[in-house]
């Protein structure tokens, strides 16, 4: 084995696990009322969307986005009972913080398998209530 082969990282190298991560932290505004969804399995989850501002594009960088788009509306879910209860108390316009991970969920609808990419919230809190009543 050559020195280059010895120093080449492999797919099973434990260092890869330290580099790879799926941690999300969003701070933004709740765009609408959170909704409880009952799944055919009997499980319940809460779905909601958070509008988060985009970072200003770097000068000269191609953004690859629609001209003038300044926010993203991010779909989120909460599965744990504690987090669901907390989110159900939120109102549209509230400034909130959500931490969790990106998930791709597959489900059956209309006889076809569909997928949805969302942030699965493991913790959530209100930073500031909306002034609108």
Secondary structure, DSSP 8 states (H G I E B T S, - for coil): --HHHHHS--TT-THHHHH----EEEEEEE-S--EEEE-TTS-EEEEEEEEEE-----TT----S-TT--EEEEEEEE-SHHHHHHHHT--TT-EEEEEEEEEEEEEEETTEEEEEEEEEEEEEEEEE--S--
